[in-house]
Amino acid sequence: MRKHYSREDLGKGIRGKYLKDYQSGINLVLLRPEVAAAFPTTEAVNDALMGLLKVAESAGITSRSRTRAKGRTD
């Protein structure tokens, strides 16, 4: 923590706030406000990321594309 912050500036933390989501296998990701505005739903975010993944795989720049290139499937 930087010297110019004090513990009181951070507010009260909530222990285990995301524990249930973590245990259920949900991957919680916080988006920047401008990204959240462009992709306002879970489906919109996932569709955009799946499109990006397909482009990356076709270019051979992901670990998934390298695995498939060796003849293995996920």
N, C-alpha and C positions, 0 to 999 in steps of 0.2 A: 504494500500500500504506500502511496506517495506521502511524503511528509506533510503536505498542505491539507490532507484529509484527516478528519478525526472520525473515530468510530461512530459518534453521534450523527455525523453527516450522512451515514449510510442507512439509517433507519433500523428498525427491528427486523431481523431475519426470521424466516419461518423454516424451522427444521423439518426436513422430509417433504417439502412442498410438492415435489415432482416424483416422489417415491413410487406411488401406485402406477403412474404412467410408465416409469422406468421398468418396473417389475412386469408389467403387462406386455412389454416389448415395443411400446410406442417410442419412436425417436422424436423427441421434441427439438425443434429448431426455431430459433428466434430470427425473424426477418427484419431487415431495415425497413423503416416506414415507407420509403418510396417503392421498395419491392413488394411489400404487402399491399400497397395501393394498386399496383399493376396486376397482381395475382391474388385476388381477394378470397379465394376458396382453396381448400385442400386439393380439390381436383385440378384447379388451374395450376397450382404449383407443381403437382405431380406430372401433369401433361407436359408442362414446359421442361421439366427435368428429364422426362423420358425422351423427349425430342432431342435434347442436348446429348443424352447418353447414346442415342442411335447415331448421331453425327460423329461423336467421339469414337464409337466402336468402328464405324465405317472407315475412319481415318487411322484406326489402329493405335489409339493413344490411351486406352484404358486397360486395366488389368483384366477385365472381362474379355476384351477383344483379343488379348494375347493368349488367354486360356483357351478360347474357342479356336484360335488359329492352330493350336497344338492338337486339336481333335477332341478336346474334352468339352463337355457341356456343363452348365450350372445345375 
